[in-house]
């Protein structure tokens, strides 16, 4: 049975730009450390807009996303952005 998580215990990061430095030094770092250090109980990254294109084209960014997923960060994407990019 999956434990229910309160919205008050959830961090949702909307990853909105195509800057690899912002992905690595803000989205992935804060998202991953939030779970590792117990700052938030549940962390979700939403891939939105130009970040979808960056993710498709940059293998280093793909690896960074895999690493945060391995510590338990949930990742989802805007369906329309994924199709458009």
N, CA, C and O of each residue as an XYZ file, in Angstrom:
340
protein
N       0.842     -1.185      0.000
C       0.000      0.000      0.000
C       0.887      1.248      0.000
O       1.833      1.329      0.784
N       0.603      2.187     -0.840
C       1.361      3.426     -0.948
C       0.885      4.418      0.106
O      -0.313      4.600      0.321
N       1.856      5.053      0.754
C       1.531      6.049      1.769
C       1.023      7.329      1.095
O       1.588      7.786      0.101
N      -0.026      7.885      1.638
C      -0.562      9.137      1.125
C       0.306     10.293      1.612
O       0.669     10.352      2.787
N       0.630     11.195      0.720
C       1.466     12.346      1.057
C       0.624     13.603      0.980
O      -0.072     13.838     -0.007
N       0.692     14.401      2.017
C      -0.044     15.659      2.066
C       0.564     16.667      1.096
O       1.783     16.703      0.928
N      -0.269     17.484      0.459
C       0.272     18.558     -0.383
C       1.234     19.475      0.384
O       2.140     20.059     -0.211
N       1.040     19.600      1.682
C       1.924     20.445      2.488
C       3.317     19.844      2.619
O       4.263     20.548      2.971
N       3.452     18.544      2.340
C       4.739     17.858      2.424
C       5.362     17.636      1.055
O       6.318     16.872      0.922
N       4.824     18.299      0.037
C       5.246     18.076     -1.339
C       5.883     19.331     -1.929
O       5.348     20.434     -1.812
N       7.033     19.138     -2.561
C       7.696     20.198     -3.315
C       7.503     19.890     -4.788
O       7.831     18.795     -5.244
N       6.978     20.843     -5.531
C       6.777     20.688     -6.967
C       7.634     21.737     -7.673
O       7.402     22.939     -7.538
N       8.621     21.268     -8.422
C       9.501     22.161     -9.175
C       9.080     22.145    -10.641
O       9.075     21.090    -11.276
N       8.731     23.295    -11.169
C       8.401     23.396    -12.586
C       9.671     23.812    -13.314
O      10.152     24.935    -13.165
N      10.202     22.891    -14.099
C      11.444     23.097    -14.842
C      11.070     23.672    -16.199
O      10.555     22.966    -17.066
N      11.336     24.962    -16.371
C      10.761     25.699    -17.486
C      11.759     26.237    -18.502
O      11.341     26.781    -19.524
N      13.055     26.107    -18.264
C      13.966     26.716    -19.228
C      14.949     25.713    -19.808
O      15.061     24.586    -19.327
N      15.654     26.132    -20.839
C      16.564     25.247    -21.562
C      18.024     25.457    -21.169
O      18.923     25.076    -21.919
N      18.268     26.046    -20.024
C      19.636     26.286    -19.558
C      20.122     25.050    -18.790
O      19.586     24.743    -17.725
N      21.137     24.330    -19.320
C      21.616     23.134    -18.632
C      22.165     23.440    -17.238
O      22.053     22.615    -16.331
N      22.756     24.618    -17.069
C      23.272     25.005    -15.751
C      22.164     25.144    -14.727
O      22.329     24.745    -13.574
N      21.042     25.702    -15.134
C      19.903     25.829    -14.220
C      19.346     24.457    -13.872
O      18.950     24.216    -12.732
N      19.314     23.563    -14.843
C      18.836     22.203    -14.579
C      19.721     21.527    -13.535
O      19.219     20.976    -12.555
N      21.025     21.568    -13.741
C      21.960     20.870    -12.855
C      22.086     21.544    -11.496
O      22.111     20.867    -10.468
N      22.166     22.874    -11.483
C      22.481     23.597    -10.245
C      21.282     24.086     -9.463
O      21.440     24.612     -8.361
N      20.087     23.925    -10.005
C      18.900     24.303     -9.246
C      17.907     23.158     -9.209
O      17.627     22.618     -8.139
N      17.371     22.778    -10.357
C      16.297     21.785    -10.396
C      16.767     20.447     -9.830
O      16.138     19.912     -8.916
N      17.865     19.898    -10.359
C      18.321     18.583     -9.906
C      18.947     18.657     -8.512
O      18.704     17.791     -7.672
N      19.748     19.689     -8.270
C      20.408     19.796     -6.969
C      19.385     19.978     -5.845
O      19.425     19.255     -4.849
N      18.488     20.918     -5.996
C      17.499     21.169     -4.945
C      16.504     20.020     -4.834
O      16.147     19.608     -3.731
N      16.059     19.506     -5.972
C      15.128     18.387     -5.952
C      15.714     17.162     -5.263
O      15.079     16.577     -4.386
N      16.914     16.776     -5.653
C      17.561     15.607     -5.052
C      17.897     15.806     -3.591
O      17.628     14.932     -2.766
N      18.482     16.948     -3.259
C      18.854     17.205     -1.861
C      17.635     17.330     -0.953
O      17.719     17.028      0.238
N      16.520     17.765     -1.492
C      15.302     17.885     -0.694
C      14.868     16.536     -0.139
O      14.389     16.447      0.991
N      15.037     15.482     -0.944
C      14.703     14.140     -0.451
C      15.834     13.564      0.392
O      15.593     12.998      1.458
N      17.062     13.708     -0.085
C      18.212     13.151      0.650
C      18.288     13.673      2.081
O      18.629     12.929      3.000
N      17.973     14.941      2.267
C      18.110     15.573      3.584
C      16.786     15.683      4.341
O      16.746     16.215      5.451
N      15.711     15.185      3.746
C      14.421     15.185      4.425
C      13.763     16.549      4.532
O      12.930     16.764      5.414
N      14.120     17.474      3.652
C      13.492     18.801      3.675
C      12.035     18.710      3.258
O      11.183     19.440      3.764
N      11.761     17.803      2.325
C      10.399     17.558      1.837
C      10.183     16.053      1.798
O      11.124     15.290      1.582
N       8.958     15.636      2.005
C       8.639     14.211      1.997
C       8.464     13.680      0.571
O       8.773     12.522      0.294
N       7.980     14.510     -0.308
C       7.730     14.121     -1.698
C       8.193     15.257     -2.598
O       7.887     16.421     -2.342
N       8.936     14.919     -3.658
C       9.425     15.929     -4.596
C       9.030     15.512     -6.007
O       9.197     14.360     -6.408
N       8.510     16.469     -6.735
C       8.091     16.231     -8.109
C       8.701     17.308     -9.006
O       8.652     18.496     -8.688
N       9.274     16.878    -10.130
C       9.772     17.804    -11.150
C       8.844     17.684    -12.353
O       8.585     16.589    -12.854
N       8.350     18.835    -12.805
C       7.508     18.858    -13.994
C       8.323     19.451    -15.144
O       8.751     20.603    -15.083
N       8.529     18.657    -16.181
C       9.248     19.099    -17.380
C       8.256     19.883    -18.226
O       7.235     19.349    -18.660
N       8.568     21.166    -18.458
C       7.613     22.060    -19.107
C       8.330     22.938    -20.126
O       9.411     23.454    -19.841
N       7.759     23.109    -21.281
C       8.293     24.045    -22.270
C       9.659     23.647    -22.794
O       9.891     22.474    -23.084
N      10.580     24.619    -22.922
C      11.889     24.382    -23.531
C      12.741     23.333    -22.812
O      13.662     22.775    -23.409
N      12.447     23.061    -21.547
C      13.226     22.032    -20.837
C      13.005     20.662    -21.477
O      13.880     19.800    -21.395
N      11.859     20.447    -22.108
C      11.595     19.175    -22.790
C      12.575     18.966    -23.932
O      13.090     17.864    -24.121
N      12.831     20.017    -24.690
C      13.771     19.923    -25.802
C      15.197     19.715    -25.294
O      15.944     18.915    -25.856
N      15.575     20.425    -24.239
C      16.903     20.244    -23.659
C      17.086     18.798    -23.221
O      18.127     18.195    -23.482
N      16.106     18.254    -22.572
C      16.180     16.893    -22.057
C      16.362     15.873    -23.180
O      17.102     14.902    -23.022
N      15.703     16.084    -24.292
C      15.824     15.170    -25.431
C      17.224     15.235    -26.039
O      17.748     14.217    -26.490
N      17.835     16.423    -26.055
C      19.082     16.628    -26.803
C      20.367     16.575    -25.978
O      21.448     16.537    -26.565
N      20.301     16.570    -24.663
C      21.512     16.680    -23.838
C      21.658     15.447    -22.943
O      20.904     15.265    -21.987
N      22.638     14.609    -23.268
C      22.819     13.367    -22.503
C      23.269     13.627    -21.066
O      22.934     12.845    -20.176
N      24.013     14.697    -20.816
C      24.401     15.024    -19.436
C      23.176     15.389    -18.604
O      23.073     14.998    -17.441
N      22.258     16.130    -19.189
C      21.023     16.497    -18.499
C      20.172     15.244    -18.272
O      19.561     15.094    -17.214
N      20.130     14.365    -19.240
C      19.401     13.105    -19.067
C      19.958     12.317    -17.883
O      19.197     11.782    -17.078
N      21.282     12.247    -17.778
C      21.921     11.533    -16.668
C      21.600     12.197    -15.326
O      21.352     11.508    -14.337
N      21.605     13.526    -15.292
C      21.258     14.238    -14.062
C      19.840     13.937    -13.621
O      19.578     13.766    -12.430
N      18.932     13.872    -14.568
C      17.543     13.558    -14.242
C      17.432     12.120    -13.735
O      16.700     11.853    -12.782
N      18.153     11.198    -14.367
C      18.148      9.808    -13.888
C      18.617      9.727    -12.437
O      18.048      8.984    -11.638
N      19.642     10.482    -12.103
C      20.187     10.439    -10.742
C      19.177     10.903     -9.705
O      19.066     10.289     -8.644
N      18.436     11.970     -9.985
C      17.442     12.413     -9.001
C      16.266     11.448     -8.941
O      15.650     11.283     -7.888
N      15.957     10.816    -10.054
C      14.900      9.817    -10.044
C      15.304      8.613     -9.182
O      14.456      8.008     -8.527
N      16.581      8.269     -9.181
C      17.067      7.151     -8.380
C      16.931      7.394     -6.880
O      16.819      6.441     -6.110
N      16.941      8.656     -6.457
C      16.748      8.940     -5.028
C      15.271      9.108     -4.679
O      14.925      9.312     -3.515
N      14.393      9.022     -5.696
C      12.968      9.039     -5.424
C      12.189     10.238     -5.916
O      10.990     10.342     -5.654
N      12.841     11.150     -6.626
C      12.128     12.298     -7.171
C      11.217     11.806     -8.301
O      11.646     11.057     -9.179
N       9.976     12.233     -8.262
C       9.008     11.887     -9.297
C       9.133     12.892    -10.437
O       9.261     14.093    -10.199
N       9.096     12.408    -11.660
C       9.205     13.291    -12.822
C       7.985     13.086    -13.720
O       7.591     11.958    -14.015
N       7.408     14.189    -14.138
C       6.317     14.125    -15.095
C       6.517     15.258    -16.101
O       7.353     16.139    -15.898
N       5.752     15.226    -17.170
C       5.932     16.226    -18.229
C       4.584     16.669    -18.759
O       3.590     15.944    -18.704
N       4.588     17.867    -19.267
C       3.418     18.387    -19.966
C       3.320     17.635    -21.299
O       4.260     17.660    -22.093
N       2.218     16.984    -21.540
C       2.034     16.204    -22.755
C       2.138     17.068    -24.019
O       2.767     16.671    -25.000
N       1.520     18.245    -23.984
C       1.562     19.135    -25.151
C       2.978     19.632    -25.410
O       3.402     19.700    -26.564
N       3.717     19.980    -24.361
C       5.109     20.432    -24.546
C       5.964     19.323    -25.117
O       6.779     19.559    -26.010
N       5.786     18.114    -24.611
C       6.555     16.970    -25.103
C       6.283     16.760    -26.601
O       7.209     16.500    -27.369
N       5.032     16.872    -27.006
C       4.682     16.687    -28.411
C       5.214     17.835    -29.268
O       5.679     17.608    -30.385
N       5.150     19.060    -28.757
C       5.583     20.225    -29.532
C       7.085     20.324    -29.664
O       7.586     20.811    -30.678
N       7.821     19.868    -28.649
C       9.274     19.956    -28.697
C       9.892     18.656    -29.173
O      11.114     18.553    -29.274
